[in-house]
């Protein structure tokens, strides 16, 4: 096979006549003009200079006179808003890793080794393909380099960025995961546009954000699916391959300097795979972006787009170098690529030992298993000139004097809260199972409860009936709040993915979720609450009814806050529903209805369970709201012609704590809701602090 060019056939060569401007203002560093990718590039977040095309001068000839090499500044655009000196140039990324080993605790005493002494490098303007059979450690290597190793995984080795151990800053790196974690109710346009509003700075006008989002969508071949919903549990939506491209669109919005792609071609046909990867490679070559892609089975055309190859098998390096060197290396060691067979297919067929009963071809010995081929190739690579060449290049990159990463400007806190609130509100509105099904059930329960307890009146027996209505309403309507847990788990998955990418923080998510959920919870509290309240004939008065629905709404918010904590700990929705139902069942038992407070066993059930159960404060608030000011005839079997007041009922019959008003009960419920959301915040933040320690710090030698 003839040696291929290190750049794709079609890739435009960076030129001084095509400088690119970055969002936030300014032009590319003049010092970088005319340099090839990787040769000390210092480029900002790069966007096309004009809304009509990708490349300014490439689309319409040379830069106009007076441009000064800085590109065309469209009137009213960001480049006009911020002076060129306001933004420092971003650093090109030279990524190196040496002797990286990753182990995970196994079932026995010995740890399982996933990566075994892997070394390599990635440079600006190039796309490095990480290939190998299933289970060889491709994703683990990507996670290790991106600092995303999970708990229980230990790493050793040295990972450097521009010769330094450095933490990736927001906007300088992006990671497209293998799983497509997206909001199913959003359309393609909405998903990318909302993400653009979150990631791009407030200095960039909204029309430009929208235009840039539309351009990125069309670049990925999604123009015809712009207004189609992504789909998920309820609606089908776009295809799996289109979801993958939407995920890539979202991460490409900021034009990161370092891009990790995990199976970017999975779910795509050969034509779509080629167009997606060619677009990514074109951007990498044009803008000096460093790209690492874990690919499973690329077609021949896609394989030719890669500049370098890291071939893994059983966690070991089979080969690292250029594509032409890989073909030569296999040939020299007795495994030549057959005529008319794609080199990528040949490499993977040779080292895939999952089907070792089928032998692989060899010129030196006609029958060799894949395990034998792996041993031959890994041993040969360690002592080959290709390994020495890789080592020398790593040493050169380690001594490169590259600039440090700087966190890019993004949307402000208030903008993120508003955007997330709007997106969450739309998501809840479109997800039938989130609130609308619950509202229908609540209305049905309201009709049933109102007709069964229709106009309970003011007899002695009505005391018990009122208590039953209150307890049933408190227990069931709050218990049904777990019905939205599956939808909320999907939201948490999106939050975790976007949070890990640095799009926004935990505070923005908690605040926006509360703001967007409150109107819906108010509706499902007011409508069914009004129905059962007036049908049953509970205490009349606007103030009494208002208190009733406010407590119902706060209880629903409180239960959702509790389910947020469960979702943060147990992401599986089935286990989460079981745990949430169990916790609420225990709280109901200690709410003061099924057993009076004085009858509860003091160890555990009264202290502390009775005092931490929100049902206690909700029920007692309802009791005070209902009985204070009323009077009832006493039990005629005990004493005739005597009335008892509502306060007597509260004190003697229901054992309600009368040292404070019903508004204190409401304040306690509000406080518990806030505390639950703070606990969720703390759990997520603590998990973020613990994760690097459990999974191994990035670039750390241990």
C-alpha positions in Angstrom: 0.0 0.0 0.0 1.4 3.3 -1.0 2.2 5.8 1.8 -0.7 8.2 2.3 -0.4 11.9 3.0 -0.7 12.8 6.7 -3.6 15.1 5.7 -6.8 13.9 4.1 -7.1 14.3 0.4 -9.7 17.0 0.6 -8.4 18.8 3.7 -7.8 22.6 3.2 -4.4 23.6 4.2 -4.3 26.4 6.9 -3.3 29.6 5.2 -2.4 33.2 6.3 -5.1 34.4 3.9 -7.8 32.5 5.9 -7.4 33.6 9.5 -10.3 32.7 11.7 -12.1 34.7 14.4 -13.2 33.4 17.7 -16.3 34.1 19.7 -15.8 36.6 22.4 -14.0 38.9 19.9 -10.5 39.3 18.5 -8.6 37.6 15.7 -6.2 34.8 15.6 -2.8 35.5 17.0 -0.7 37.0 14.3 2.2 34.9 15.3 0.3 31.7 14.3 -0.3 32.9 10.7 1.3 30.7 8.1 2.2 27.9 10.5 1.1 24.4 9.9 -1.2 22.6 12.4 0.8 21.6 15.4 3.6 24.0 14.9 3.0 26.2 17.8 -0.5 27.1 16.8 -2.2 29.6 19.1 -5.9 29.7 18.0 -9.0 30.8 19.8 -12.4 29.3 19.7 -12.8 29.3 16.0 -16.1 29.9 14.1 -16.6 30.6 10.4 -16.1 34.2 9.6 -19.4 34.7 7.7 -22.8 33.2 8.3 -23.0 32.0 4.7 -20.2 29.5 4.6 -17.5 27.7 6.4 -14.4 29.4 5.5 -14.4 33.1 4.6 -11.6 33.3 2.1 -12.0 29.7 1.1 -15.6 30.3 0.2 -15.1 33.6 -1.5 -11.5 34.1 -2.4 -8.8 36.0 -0.6 -9.4 38.2 2.4 -10.5 41.7 1.4 -8.0 44.6 1.5 -7.7 46.2 4.9 -8.7 43.1 6.6 -5.2 42.8 8.0 -5.4 39.1 8.0 -8.0 39.2 10.7 -11.0 38.0 8.7 -14.2 39.7 7.7 -16.1 41.4 10.6 -19.8 41.3 9.9 -21.4 44.5 11.2 -23.0 43.9 14.6 -21.2 40.6 15.1 -19.2 39.6 18.1 -15.8 40.5 16.5 -17.0 44.0 16.4 -18.2 44.1 20.0 -14.9 43.1 21.7 -11.5 44.4 20.8 -8.9 41.9 19.5 -6.7 42.5 22.5 -9.5 41.5 24.9 -9.1 37.8 24.4 -5.9 35.8 24.9 -5.1 33.2 22.3 -5.9 29.6 23.2 -3.2 27.0 23.3 -2.8 24.2 20.8 -2.9 20.8 22.5 0.0 18.4 22.4 -1.3 15.4 24.4 1.2 12.7 25.5 0.8 9.6 27.6 3.4 7.2 28.8 3.2 3.7 30.3 -0.5 4.2 31.3 -1.9 1.3 33.2 -5.5 1.0 34.4 -6.7 -1.7 36.8 -10.1 -2.3 38.3 -10.9 -4.3 41.4 -12.1 -7.8 40.4 -14.3 -10.3 42.2 -11.3 -11.9 43.8 -8.2 -10.5 45.5 -6.3 -9.7 42.2 -7.2 -6.6 40.3 -8.1 -6.9 36.6 -5.8 -5.0 34.3 -7.6 -3.1 31.5 -4.7 -1.1 30.1 -1.1 -2.5 30.2 1.6 0.1 29.7 0.1 2.1 26.8 2.0 5.0 25.4 1.3 7.5 22.6 0.6 11.1 21.6 -1.8 13.3 19.7 -1.0 16.5 18.0 -3.0 19.6 16.8 -4.6 19.4 13.4 -4.7 15.6 13.3 -7.2 12.9 14.1 -5.9 9.9 16.0 -7.8 6.6 15.7 -7.9 4.3 18.7 -8.9 0.9 17.3 -9.1 -2.6 18.5 -11.6 -5.4 19.1 -14.4 -5.2 21.7 -13.0 -5.1 25.2 -9.5 -4.1 24.3 -9.6 -0.8 26.3 -10.5 1.8 23.8 -13.1 3.6 25.9 -11.0 3.2 29.0 -8.0 4.9 27.3 -10.3 7.8 26.2 -11.7 8.1 29.8 -8.2 8.0 31.2 -6.9 10.8 29.0 -10.0 12.9 29.6 -9.9 12.4 33.3 -13.2 10.6 33.4 -12.3 7.2 35.0 -15.0 5.9 37.3 -14.8 4.9 40.9 -12.9 1.7 41.6 -10.5 2.2 38.7 -6.9 2.9 39.4 -4.4 4.5 37.0 -0.7 4.8 36.9 1.4 6.5 34.3 2.1 10.1 33.1 -0.3 12.1 31.0 0.8 15.6 29.9 -0.7 18.5 28.0 1.9 20.6 26.3 4.5 19.1 28.6 2.6 19.8 31.8 0.2 18.0 34.1 -2.8 20.2 33.6 -6.5 20.0 34.2 -8.7 20.5 31.2 -10.6 23.9 31.4 -14.1 24.5 30.1 -14.4 25.0 26.4 -10.9 23.7 25.7 -12.0 20.1 25.6 -15.1 18.1 24.7 -16.1 14.5 25.1 -18.8 12.8 22.9 -19.8 9.6 24.8 -20.9 6.4 23.2 -24.3 6.7 24.7 -26.5 9.5 23.3 -27.8 11.2 26.4 -30.3 13.8 25.2 -33.7 15.2 26.1 -36.2 13.1 24.2 -38.9 15.9 24.1 -36.6 18.4 22.4 -36.3 18.8 18.6 -32.9 18.7 17.0 -32.9 22.5 16.6 -34.0 23.1 20.2 -31.4 20.7 21.7 -28.5 22.3 19.9 -29.8 25.9 20.3 -30.4 25.6 24.1 -26.9 24.1 24.4 -25.5 27.0 22.5 -27.2 29.4 24.8 -25.6 27.6 27.8 -22.1 27.3 26.3 -21.6 30.5 24.4 -21.0 33.8 26.2 -23.5 36.5 26.8 -21.3 38.8 24.6 -22.4 36.8 21.6 -25.9 38.1 20.4 -28.7 35.6 20.4 -29.2 35.7 16.6 -25.6 34.8 16.1 -25.9 31.9 18.6 -28.9 30.7 16.7 -27.2 31.0 13.3 -24.1 29.2 14.6 -26.3 26.4 16.0 -28.1 26.0 12.7 -24.8 26.0 10.8 -23.4 23.2 13.0 -26.6 21.2 12.6 -26.4 21.4 8.8 -22.7 20.6 8.8 -23.6 17.3 10.4 -26.2 16.6 7.7 -29.2 17.1 10.0 -30.9 20.0 8.1 -33.9 17.9 7.1 -34.4 16.7 10.7 -34.1 20.1 12.4 -37.6 20.2 13.6 -38.0 16.5 14.4 -38.1 15.6 18.1 -35.2 13.4 19.3 -37.6 10.8 20.8 -37.2 8.2 23.5 -39.6 6.3 25.7 -42.8 7.7 24.3 -42.2 8.8 20.7 -39.8 7.3 18.2 -38.2 10.5 17.0 -34.9 10.5 15.0 -32.8 7.5 14.3 -29.9 6.3 16.5 -27.3 7.6 14.0 -28.9 11.0 13.9 -28.9 11.1 17.7 -25.1 10.4 17.6 -24.7 13.4 15.2 -26.8 15.6 17.5 -24.4 14.7 20.4 -21.5 15.6 18.2 -23.1 18.9 17.3 -23.6 19.9 20.9 -19.9 19.2 21.8 -18.6 21.0 18.6 -20.4 24.3 19.4 -17.4 25.8 21.1 -14.9 24.5 18.7 -12.8 22.8 21.5 -9.1 22.5 21.2 -9.2 18.9 22.3 -12.0 16.6 21.2 -12.6 13.0 22.5 -15.0 10.9 20.4 -16.2 7.5 21.6 -17.6 5.4 18.7 -18.6 8.5 16.6 -19.6 6.3 13.7 -21.8 3.8 15.6 -25.3 3.7 14.2 -24.2 5.5 11.0 -24.1 4.0 7.6 -20.9 4.1 5.6 -21.8 7.3 3.8 -22.9 9.2 6.9 -19.8 7.9 8.8 -17.6 9.3 6.0 -19.2 12.7 5.9 -19.2 13.1 9.7 -15.6 12.0 10.2 -14.5 14.0 7.1 -16.1 17.1 8.6 -14.4 16.6 11.9 -11.1 16.0 10.3 -11.5 19.1 8.1 -12.1 21.2 11.1 -9.2 19.6 13.0 -6.8 20.4 10.1 -8.1 23.9 9.5 -8.2 25.0 13.2 -5.5 23.0 14.8 -7.8 20.9 16.9 -6.5 17.7 18.5 -9.0 14.8 18.0 -8.9 11.3 19.5 -11.5 8.9 18.2 -12.2 5.4 19.5 -13.6 3.6 16.5 -14.7 0.0 16.3 -14.9 -1.0 12.6 -14.3 2.0 10.2 -14.8 1.6 6.5 -11.9 1.9 4.2 -12.8 5.5 3.2 -13.2 6.6 6.9 -9.9 4.8 7.8 -8.0 6.9 5.3 -9.1 10.1 7.0 -7.1 9.3 10.1 -3.6 10.7 10.5 -2.5 8.2 13.2 -3.4 4.8 14.6 -3.3 3.4 18.1 -4.1 -0.2 17.8 -4.9 -2.1 21.0 -5.6 -5.7 21.9 -6.2 -7.0 25.4 -5.1 -3.7 26.8 -1.7 -3.7 25.1 -0.3 -1.6 22.3 -0.1 -3.6 19.1 1.0 -0.6 17.1 1.2 3.2 17.3 2.1 5.3 14.3 0.9 6.4 10.9 -1.4 4.3 8.7 1.2 3.5 6.1 3.6 2.4 8.9 1.0 0.1 10.3 0.5 -1.7 7.0 4.3 -2.1 6.7 4.6 -3.2 10.3 2.1 -6.0 9.9 3.8 -7.1 6.6 7.2 -7.2 8.2 6.0 -9.4 11.0 4.2 -12.0 8.8 0.7 -10.7 8.6 0.5 -8.8 5.2 -2.8 -7.3 4.2 -4.4 -9.4 1.4 -5.1 -7.7 -1.9 -8.4 -5.7 -2.1 -9.0 -6.0 1.7 -9.3 -2.9 3.8 -6.3 -2.5 6.1 -8.6 -1.7 9.1 -10.5 -4.9 8.5 -7.3 -6.9 8.2 -5.9 -5.4 11.5 -9.0 -6.1 13.5 -9.4 -9.6 12.0 -5.8 -10.5 12.9 -6.0 -9.4 16.6 -9.6 -10.4 17.4 -9.3 -13.5 19.7 -13.0 -13.8 20.5 -13.2 -16.4 17.8 -9.9 -18.2 18.1 -11.2 -21.4 16.5 -10.9 -19.5 13.3 -7.3 -19.0 12.4 -5.7 -15.9 10.9 -3.5 -15.8 7.8 0.3 -15.5 8.1 3.0 -15.6 5.5 5.5 -17.2 8.0 3.2 -19.9 9.4 -0.1 -20.6 7.6 -2.0 -21.3 10.8 -1.9 -18.9 13.8 -4.5 -18.0 16.3 -5.3 -14.4 17.1 -3.8 -14.8 20.6 -0.5 -15.9 19.0 -0.7 -13.0 16.5 -1.2 -10.6 19.3 1.8 -11.9 21.2 4.0 -11.7 18.1 2.9 -8.2 17.2 3.1 -6.7 20.7 6.5 -8.2 21.3 7.7 -7.0 17.9 6.4 -3.5 18.4 8.2 -3.0 21.7 11.6 -3.5 20.0 10.8 -1.9 16.7 11.8 1.4 15.2 8.1 2.4 15.3 8.1 2.3 19.1 11.4 4.2 19.2 9.9 6.8 16.9 6.9 7.2 19.1 9.1 7.6 22.2 11.2 10.3 20.5 8.1 12.2 19.4 6.7 12.0 23.0 10.0 13.5 24.3 9.9 16.3 21.8 6.3 17.2 22.7 7.0 17.0 26.4 9.7 19.7 26.0 7.4 21.9 23.8 6.8 25.3 25.5 3.0 25.4 25.0 0.7 27.9 26.5 -1.5 27.0 29.5 -5.2 26.4 29.1 -7.5 29.2 30.0 -11.1 28.7 30.8 -13.2 30.2 28.1 -16.0 32.7 28.8 -19.5 31.2 28.8 -23.0 32.3 29.7 -23.6 34.0 33.0 -25.2 32.3 36.0 -28.5 34.1 35.5 -28.6 33.3 31.8 -28.0 29.6 32.5 -30.8 29.6 35.1 -33.2 31.2 32.7 -32.3 28.9 29.8 -32.4 25.7 31.9 -35.7 26.8 33.4 -37.2 27.4 29.9 -35.9 24.1 28.6 -37.1 22.2 31.7 -40.5 23.8 31.5 -40.9 22.8 27.8 -39.7 19.3 28.6 -42.2 18.9 31.5 -45.0 20.3 29.3 -44.3 17.8 26.5 -43.6 14.7 28.7 -47.1 13.2 29.2 -45.9 10.9 32.0 -44.2 13.7 34.0 -47.3 15.7 35.3 -50.3 15.3 32.9 -50.9 11.6 33.8 -50.5 12.5 37.4 -53.0 15.3 37.1 -55.6 13.0 35.5 -55.1 10.5 38.3 -55.4 13.3 40.9 -58.6 14.5 39.3 -60.0 11.0 39.4 -59.0 10.6 43.1 -60.6 14.0 43.8 -63.9 12.9 42.3 -63.8 9.6 44.2 -62.8 11.1 47.5 -65.3 14.0 47.1 -68.2 11.7 46.3 -67.4 9.0 49.0 -67.1 11.7 51.7 -69.6 14.1 50.2 -70.6 16.8 52.7 -69.3 15.2 55.8 -71.2 17.7 57.9 -70.5 18.6 61.6 -71.7 15.5 63.5 -69.4 13.7 65.9 -68.6 11.1 63.3 -67.5 13.8 60.9 -64.4 14.3 63.1 -63.1 10.9 62.0 -64.2 11.5 58.4 -62.3 14.8 58.2 -59.2 13.1 59.6 -59.5 10.3 57.0 -59.9 12.8 54.1 -56.9 14.8 55.3 -54.6 11.7 55.8 -55.7 10.1 52.6 -55.0 13.3 50.6 -51.7 13.8 52.3 -50.5 10.2 51.8 -51.7 9.4 48.3 -51.2 12.7 46.5 -47.6 12.9 47.9 -47.1 9.2 47.3 -48.1 9.7 43.6 -45.3 12.2 43.2 -42.9 9.3 42.6 -44.7 8.7 39.3 -42.5 11.3 37.6 -39.3 9.6 38.9 -38.5 7.8 35.5 -38.7 11.1 33.7 -36.6 12.8 36.3 -34.0 10.1 36.1 -33.6 10.9 32.4 -33.2 14.6 33.3 -30.5 13.7 35.9 -28.6 11.7 33.2 -28.7 14.7 30.9 -27.6 16.9 33.9 -24.7 14.5 34.7 -23.5 14.5 31.1 -23.7 18.3 30.7 -22.3 18.9 34.1 -19.3 16.7 33.4 -18.8 18.7 30.2 -18.9 22.0 32.2 -22.0 23.4 30.6 -23.4 24.5 34.0 -23.3 23.7 37.7 -25.4 22.0 40.3 -26.8 25.3 41.6 -28.3 26.2 38.2 -29.8 22.8 37.8 -31.5 22.8 41.2 -32.8 26.3 40.9 -34.1 25.8 37.4 -35.7 22.5 38.2 -37.6 24.1 41.2 -38.7 27.1 39.1 -40.0 25.0 36.2 -41.7 22.3 38.4 -43.6 24.7 40.7 -46.2 25.8 38.2 -47.1 22.2 37.3 -47.2 21.2 40.9 -49.4 24.1 41.7 -51.9 23.0 39.0 -52.1 19.4 40.2 -52.5 20.7 43.8 -55.1 23.4 43.1 -57.5 21.6 40.7 -57.9 18.2 42.5 -57.6 20.0 45.8 -60.5 22.4 45.0 -62.6 19.5 43.8 -62.2 17.3 46.9 -62.2 20.3 49.3 -65.6 21.6 48.4 -67.2 18.2 47.6 -66.3 16.9 51.1 -67.4 20.1 52.8 -64.2 20.9 54.7 -64.0 24.2 56.5 -65.2 27.0 54.3 -63.1 30.1 53.7 -60.6 31.3 51.1 -57.8 31.4 53.7 -58.5 27.8 54.7 -58.6 26.6 51.1 -55.4 28.6 50.2 -53.5 27.0 53.1 -54.7 23.6 52.0 -53.5 23.8 48.4 -50.2 25.5 49.4 -49.4 22.6 51.8 -50.3 20.1 49.1 -48.0 21.9 46.6 -45.1 22.1 49.1 -45.5 18.4 50.0 -45.3 17.5 46.3 -42.2 19.6 45.9 -40.7 18.1 49.0 -41.3 14.5 47.7 -39.7 15.5 44.4 -36.7 16.9 46.3 -36.4 13.5 48.2 -36.6 11.7 44.9 -33.8 13.9 43.6 -31.6 12.6 46.4 -32.5 9.0 45.5 -31.8 9.7 41.8 -28.4 11.0 42.7 -27.6 7.8 44.7 -29.6 5.2 42.7 -29.8 6.1 39.0 -31.8 3.1 38.1 -35.5 4.2 38.0 -37.0 0.8 39.1 -34.8 0.6 42.2 -35.4 4.3 42.8 -39.2 3.9 42.8 -39.0 1.0 45.2 -36.7 2.9 47.6 -38.8 6.0 47.3 -42.1 4.1 48.0 -40.5 2.3 50.9 -39.3 5.6 52.5 -42.7 7.2 52.1 -44.4 4.2 53.6 -42.3 4.4 56.7 -42.9 8.1 57.0 -46.7 7.6 56.7 -46.7 5.1 59.6 -45.0 7.8 61.8 -47.3 10.7 60.6 -49.5 10.6 63.7 -52.6 9.2 62.1 -52.3 5.4 62.2 -50.8 5.6 65.7 -51.1 8.6 68.0 -47.8 10.2 69.0 -48.1 9.0 72.6 -48.6 5.4 71.4 -45.5 5.3 69.1 -42.6 3.3 70.5 -40.1 5.9 71.7 -36.9 4.2 70.4 -36.6 4.7 66.6 -40.2 5.3 65.7 -40.9 8.4 67.8 -37.3 9.5 68.2 -36.2 10.3 65.5 -38.6 8.9 62.8 -41.7 10.8 64.0 -39.9 14.1 63.9 -38.2 13.7 60.5 -41.4 12.5 58.8 -42.9 15.3 56.7 -46.3 13.7 57.0 -46.3 14.8 60.7 -46.0 18.5 59.9 -48.4 18.3 56.9 -51.1 16.4 58.7 -50.9 18.6 61.8 -51.0 21.7 59.7 -54.1 20.4 57.9 -55.7 19.4 61.3 -55.1 23.0 62.7 -56.4 24.5 59.4 -59.5 22.3 59.6 -60.6 22.0 63.3 -59.7 25.4 64.8 -62.9 27.5 65.1 -65.2 24.5 64.7 -67.4 22.8 67.3 -69.0 19.3 67.3 -71.6 17.5 69.4 -70.0 15.1 71.7 -70.4 11.3 71.5 -74.0 10.8 72.7 -73.1 7.4 74.2 -70.7 9.1 76.7 -72.4 12.4 77.4 -75.5 14.0 75.8 -76.3 17.6 75.1 -72.6 18.6 75.2 -70.4 20.1 72.5 -66.7 19.9 72.1 -64.5 22.5 70.4 -62.0 21.9 67.6 -59.2 22.8 69.9 -60.3 20.0 72.3 -60.3 17.6 69.4 -56.8 18.7 68.4 -55.4 18.4 71.9 -57.1 15.3 73.3 -58.2 13.2 70.4 -55.5 13.9 67.8 -52.6 14.9 70.1 -51.6 17.8 67.9 -48.7 20.0 69.1 -50.5 23.3 69.9 -47.4 25.4 70.9 -47.2 27.0 67.4 -49.5 27.9 64.6 -50.3 26.1 61.3 -48.0 28.5 59.5 -45.0 27.2 61.4 -45.9 23.7 60.1 -45.9 25.2 56.6 -42.5 26.9 57.3 -41.1 23.6 58.5 -42.2 21.8 55.3 -40.6 24.6 53.2 -37.4 24.2 55.2 -37.4 20.4 54.7 -37.8 20.9 51.0 -34.9 23.3 50.9 -32.8 20.9 53.1 -33.5 18.0 50.7 -32.4 20.1 47.7 -29.2 21.1 49.6 -28.5 17.5 50.4 -28.9 16.7 46.6 -26.4 19.5 45.9 -23.9 18.2 48.5 -24.2 14.6 47.3 -23.4 15.7 43.7 -20.5 18.0 44.8 -19.0 15.3 47.1 -19.3 12.7 44.3 -17.4 15.1 42.0 -14.7 15.5 44.6 -14.5 11.8 45.4 -14.6 10.6 41.8 -11.1 11.8 40.8 -9.7 10.3 43.9 -11.3 6.9 43.4 -10.7 6.9 39.7 -7.2 8.3 39.7 -6.1 11.9 39.2 -5.5 13.1 35.7 -1.9 13.1 34.7 -0.7 11.9 38.1 2.1 9.4 38.6 1.4 6.8 41.3 
